[in-house]
Amino acid sequence: MNRVAVVGAGSMGRQIALHCTMKGLDASLFDLSSEVLSGAREFSESYLDSRVDKNRLTEDERAAAAARLRFASSVEDCVVGATVVIEAIIEEFQPKALLFEKLGVLCPPSTILATNSSNIVASRLAEVTSAPERVINLHFFNPVLVMDLVEVVLHPRVSAEVERGALEFCREIGRASIVVRKEVPGFVVNRIYRALTREAMNLLEGGYASAEDIDLAVTRGLGHPMGPFHLMDSAGVDVSYLARLDEYQQTGDEAAKPNAILEKLYREGRWGKKSGSGFFDYAEQGKNGEHA
Ligand SMILES: NC(=O)c1ccc[n+]([C@@H]2O[C@H](COP(=O)([O-])OP(=O)(O)OC[C@H]3O[C@@H](n4cnc5c(N)ncnc54)[C@H](O)[C@@H]3O)[C@@H](O)[C@H]2O)c1
């Protein structure tokens, strides 16, 4: 059975580590910020407690999962004994590159070195390590504790052994996996998400239908659990805008350019639910949103 080290205990890293422990794996977690790390500890305890309250875990299972989760004092301490290291630090190339350089030295040759990055492809990080064949994207989805998918993204230098090991790891943690055979911005899920949201915004900007009606069309006509505008408001308008901008800057593809309405909301700080308004208005408690 794999032993996992997760570096970065923000919203993704803490969930990845906790999920692994609930599936029976030993996991260690580290963050540069001790405040974030203690926040991750509190998050894990209260999540496990809530699972017991909802009868989804027994007391024994809760205690066993908690005992398998270790909060490490440094990167060096975090990766001791790990067979899979998952990087989930801030979405910036330079800090990730420095970390991968270090991981290449610290970890034995058999360790899989994975990044959870949504945008930075592993081949760029592979270049800075002494062992590019073991660097791979393992892309989880938020909330990790709920979303049953990991994208395993290959690049030409990944070894077949690492590909097999990554898929085996996904099986161990009870997550469905897909193999993305070649690196592409946004991988599979986010490309489809961006195509859907782009077309929804094109229709809105063209005055063809309201945001409410486009969402209704997608939920009732396509059977999606949530329409694209409510989805963007939930995930964060800022996240959608910055991801589109990044893809546009990387590829120069006009189709990736953020829609005017997305840029306007971003610049006005209307980032969706977290800011009280986005495509819809959330100012009134319980209001499901009115087109803003
Ligand atoms: N949030 C999402 O919905 C989502 C979904 C899929 C993938 N991702 C990817 O996951 C990664 C993390 O995203 P997040 O939303 O959890 O970010 P976050 O900002 O919540 O957490 C990042 C954490 O990394 C820590 N950190 C920064 N540099 C570090 C270093 N050198 N060593 C250790 N810790 C360091 C920060 O203190 C911070 O707590 C990003 O690459 C992002 O693209 C995010």
The ligand as a Gaussian input file, in Angstrom:
#p B3LYP/6-31G(d) Opt

LIG

0 1
 N       -8.788000      25.115000      -5.567000
 C       -9.177000      24.326000      -6.558000
 O      -10.377000      24.266000      -6.903000
 C       -8.182000      23.455000      -7.276000
 C       -8.641000      22.350000      -8.032000
 C       -7.697000      21.517000      -8.650000
 C       -6.351000      21.801000      -8.544000
 N       -5.933000      22.897000      -7.832000
 C       -4.488000      23.130000      -7.733000
 O       -4.053000      22.757000      -6.443000
 C       -2.967000      23.590000      -6.019000
 C       -3.299000      24.192000      -4.672000
 O       -4.506000      24.912000      -4.786000
 P       -5.318000      25.363000      -3.469000
 O       -6.614000      25.885000      -3.975000
 O       -5.288000      24.293000      -2.442000
 O       -4.406000      26.577000      -2.991000
 P       -4.337000      27.280000      -1.545000
 O       -3.919000      28.659000      -1.810000
 O       -5.584000      27.020000      -0.784000
 O       -3.137000      26.484000      -0.801000
 C       -1.813000      26.577000      -1.211000
 C       -0.945000      26.405000       0.029000
 O        0.415000      26.220000      -0.371000
 C        1.218000      26.731000       0.679000
 N        2.566000      26.881000       0.154000
 C        3.038000      27.799000      -0.714000
 N        4.327000      27.537000      -1.018000
 C        4.676000      26.428000      -0.334000
 C        5.862000      25.646000      -0.259000
 N        6.944000      25.943000      -0.956000
 N        5.867000      24.560000       0.557000
 C        4.769000      24.237000       1.276000
 N        3.625000      24.933000       1.236000
 C        3.567000      26.018000       0.418000
 C        0.528000      28.008000       1.075000
 O        0.906000      28.402000       2.390000
 C       -0.946000      27.602000       0.976000
 O       -1.458000      27.181000       2.221000
 C       -2.750000      24.601000      -7.149000
 O       -1.707000      24.173000      -7.973000
 C       -4.069000      24.574000      -7.901000
 O       -3.926000      24.843000      -9.299000
 C       -6.813000      23.710000      -7.182000

